[in-house]
Amino acid sequence: MRTIKGPGIFLAQFAGDAAPFDSLEHIADWAAGLGYKGVQIPSWDARLFDLARAAESKTYCDDIAGMLAEKGLAVTELSTHLQGQLVAVHPAYDAQFDAFAVEAVRGNPTARQAWAVEQLKLAARASAHLGLAAHATFSGALAWPYLYPWPQRPAGLVEDAFAELGRRWRPILDAFEDVGVDLAFEIHPGEDLHDGVTFERFLAEVGDHPRANILYDPSHFLLQQLDYLAFLDIYHDRVKCFHVKDAEFRPSGRSGVYGGYQGWVDRPGRFRSLGEGQIDFASIFSKMAQYDFAGWAVLEWECALKHPEAGAAEGAPFIARHIIPVTDHAFDDFAASGSDRALNARLMGLDA
């Protein structure tokens, strides 16, 4: 077994135009000062990272890794959540997602999708240049508007949607295979890959591709009322990234899982800062140790109530307390009697 790496922090929710959030070096000083050991970098934010340059220049990546190492930090993963979303966009969401792309392809879904695919391929090469094992992204969605359908879905609609999703992602997965990096889809409502069943549908469409893997975030499972511990028992072999994020679900006589179109503060299900929700992190970290998770425990801060900087400050020690330094021997080795096959036979009554 290996001890999980961490604490790490996803920088997407903190990057901004004001110091110390306006450059990778400045935000790294801030994160290191809070006790973080790793940073997950949003590849779309030019204030922090130049994805195209990283894909072409290992020297640029070495310089970034060296700068972070001087501060006691490492890159945990790169993220293409926004670009991955654009690999598959249902027309109902065109206007909302258009801003995720560069201006040159906005208003042109075909060009936008091609740009997104190229971004993912750049991310594969950049991840390899940084020596990373995994990469974090979203799957996008073609079937999501039909999740709870009325009128009923036409026969074959879901199957056709996943076939198309698989067709779009297969060459991207192959690009990650070429550089030896796992692609981890955050299993997330709003994406076609939002639970175990949909992940399995996708795996079937990409031929159980070895690079099609999971970013595990238990908060999204709690809000769906899915058993997030059993999920690890089932899919641990495919879990390559881990967002440590808390949530709570408190249904009422007025609202439940769907939330009634309310804002985050008023929804029965809402994200919370670490330790203030209902997620059983002690059990999660135990399962991560049990299943020999090789990656990082990365804070993704999203809370309906608390200020982000307060959440970040509390997140590093929370994660550090939950990381289990795994043992290299059994607790009862002191009582071991060695191997004696003759004794074993006698104990089973086989020596007669």
N, C-alpha and C positions, 0 to 999 in steps of 0.2 A: 504494500500500500504506500501511497505518496501523500505527503501533507499538501493540502490545497494552497495555492499561492494567493497572497493578498496582504492587506486590503488594496483593491484597486478602485478607481472612480471613472465613470463615464463622463466625459467633459462636455457633451452636447448641451446639457441643461445649464451650464455655467458660462460658456463662451459669450463674450460681449465686446463692446467697443471701449469700455473703460477698464483701466488697470485694476486688478491684476489679471483680468480675464481676456485681454486683447491680443495675446500672443502665446504660443506654446511655451516659450521660456518663462514668461511671467506666470502663467497659470500653473506651470510645473512647480515653481517656487511655492505658490500658494498651496498646492496639493501636498507637496512634501512636508510643508510646515504643519499640516493637519495630521500627518502620520501615514499617508498613503504610500504604497510601494510601487504602484503601477497606474498607468493612465490608459483608458480606452479612447481612441482619437476618432472623432467624426470626420470622415475624409472629405465631406462636402464643404467644410468651413475653411476658407482660404486664409483666415486669420491665424489658423493653427497649423495647416498642413497643405502641401501642394501635391495632390494625388498624381497628376500626370508626371511631374518631375520625379516623384518617388518610384513610379513604375519604370522610368528610364534610367535612373541614376542610383546605383547602390551607394555611391559616395554620399549623396544627399541623405539617404537613410542611415548610413553609418554616423553621419554628423548629428542627426537627431537622436539616435540611440546613445551616442557619446555624451551629448549635452544632458540628456535625462539621467544617464548613469552617474554623472557628476553630482546630481541632486539626490541620488539614492532611489531613482525611479527606473522603470522599464515600461515599454509599450506592451499592454496586455493583448490587445487586438486593435485592428482598424474596424471602423463601422461604415457601411453604406446603406443605412436604413432608408434614407430618402431616395437614393438612386434605385435600390432594390424595389421599393414601392412602385417605381415607374416602369419596371419591366412588364407589369400587368395592371392596367388601370381600366376599370369599368367606365363607360362613357358618362355615367351619372356623376362621376367624381373628377372629370376632366378639368373643370375650372379650378377646383380646389387644389389639385395636385400640380397644376401647371407651374406654380411658383417654385416647386422643388427642382426644376430643371434650369439650365442656362437659358438666357433670353433668346438665343438664336433658334431654339427648337420649340418654344412655347407656342401654343395654338396649333401645333402639328403633331398629333398623337403618334404617327408613324416615325417621324424624326426623333421625337422625344424618347420613344422606346429604344430606338437604335442607339441613341446617346447613352441611355441607362445601361444597356448591355455592354457597351464599350467601357463605361465607368467601372462596372464589375470586373471586367477583364483587366483593367488597369489596377484595380484593387488586389487582384490575385498576384500580379507581379510585384506590387509594392509590399504586400504581406511577405512574400518570399524574400525580398531584399532586406526586410527587417528581421528575418529569421523567425517569423511567427508561425504557430501551429494551426491557428483558426482565425476565421473572419466572421463578423457579425452583420446580419442584414435582415430585411423583410422580404416576403415572397411576392407582395402585391396580391391583387384580388380581382377575379372575373365573376365569381359566383356569389360573393358576399351579399349583394342586395337581395338575393333570393333565399337567404338563410331561413326566414320564417315566412313562407310564401302565402300570399292570397292575391290573386287566384293561384291554384296549384301550379307547381312548376311543370313545364312540358317534359315529357319522358325523355331522358338522356341529357338534359341540360347540364346537370352536375358532372356527369361523365365527360361530356364534351369540354366543359370548362377546365377540368383537371388535365385532360389530354392536351389542351392548348397551353396550359401553364407548364406542363412537363416539357412540351416542345420548345418553349421559350427559354427554359432554364437549363436544358440539357447541354447546350454548347458552353454555357457559363460554368456549369459543374465540371465539364471536361477541361476548361481552362484552369480551374483550381486543381484538378487532378494532375495536370501537366507540371505544376509547380509544387505539388505536395502539401497543399494547404486545405484544411477542412472549411466548408462553407456552412455556417450555423444560422439557420432561420429562427428568428425570434417568434415563438408560437404565441399569437397575439390576436385578440378580436379585431376585426376590421381587415385582417389578412385571410386569404383562403386557407392558409395553414394556421389554424387557431386552436386545435386540440389534437389528441392522439389519432383519432379516426381520420382527420383530414391530412395529417402528416403521412399516415399509411397510404392514403389514396395517392398522394404525390409520389411517395417512394415507388409505388407500383408503376406510375407513369414514367419514371426515370430509371427503371430497371434496377431498383435498389442500389442506386449509385453510391459508391463508398464515400463520396464527398458531400452527400446530402445529409446534413446533420442538424442539431438543435441548439438554440440558445434558450436555456431554461430560466424562466422568470416566474416564480410561484404566484406573484400578485395577480397575473392575468388568469391563473387557474382558480384562485379563490373567488374572483369576481364572476367566474362562470359556474362556481360551485362544483368544480372538478377536483378529484382527489390528487393533490399535487405531490404527495408522498408516494402513492401508488404509481404515479406517472414515472418517477425515477426508477422504481422497481422494473417497470416495463421497458423503458427507453434509455436506460443509463448508458448503453453502449453507443448511442448516438448523441449524447449530450456532450458538447465540446466547449460551450460558453455558459456563463452563469451570471445573471443579473440579480443582485441581492436587493430586493425591493419589497416593501411591506404593503399590506392592504387590509381593509376591513369590509365586511358585508353584514349590514344590519337592516334586514327587510322590515317593512311595516305593513299596516293595513292599507296604505296608499300607494306603495311602490316597491318593486322588487328588482330582479336582475336587469330589466331593461332600463330602469332609471327614470322613466317618465319625461325624457328630454330635459331633465334638470341639469344645472351646472354641477361641477364636481363637488362643491361643498355640500350640496343637498342630496346627492345621490345616496341610496342605500349602500352601494358598493363604491368605494373610493380609495385611492392610494394614500398611504401615510408614510411618515418618516419611520426609520428603522426602530423597532421596539414599541411602536405606538399603534400597531395594527394587530391582526390575528394570526399572522403566519408563524408556524412552529419552526423557527430557524434552527433550534438545537437538533431537531430530528432531521432536517434537511442536511445540515453539515455532517451529521452522523452517517447519513446515506452516501453523501459525497465521499467520505472517507472509506466507507464499506466498499463502494464500487470503484475506488481508485481513480477518482476524477483528477485529471492531469492539468487542469487549467486554473484560471483565476477566479476569485470571488470579487466581483466588481459592483460597487454601489451604482445603481441608477436611481437618482433622487427625483421623486415626483410626489408631492404632498399637497393636499387641498388646503392645508392650514398653516404649515410652518414655513418660515423663511428659508430659502435654499442654502444660504451659507450656514445657518444653524444646523440644518439637516446634514450638510457635508461634514461639519465639525464633529457631529455625534456619530457619523457613519463609520469612520475609520476605527475608533476603539470598539464599536459594536461588532464589526466584522472580525477584528483581531481576537476578541473574546470568544467568538464562535468557531474559529479555525481550530481543528483538532490536530495537534502534533501526533502523528500516527506512531504506533509502537512497532518495534522490530522483533518482538517476541511475545509469546502468550503470557498472560498474567500469572498462570499457575505453573510456569516452567520450573519453579523452585521445587515442585513435588514430582517432577518427571522421574520415571524409573528406567528410562532407556528402552531399547528395543530387544526383546527376548522372545523369539518365536516359540520356543518350548514353553515358556511361561504363558504366552497367549493361548496355546493349545490346552494347557492344564486349566486355565481360567474358564475356557469354554467346554470343559469336560471331554476334550478330544484325545486325552493321553491314555485312555483306557485301552 
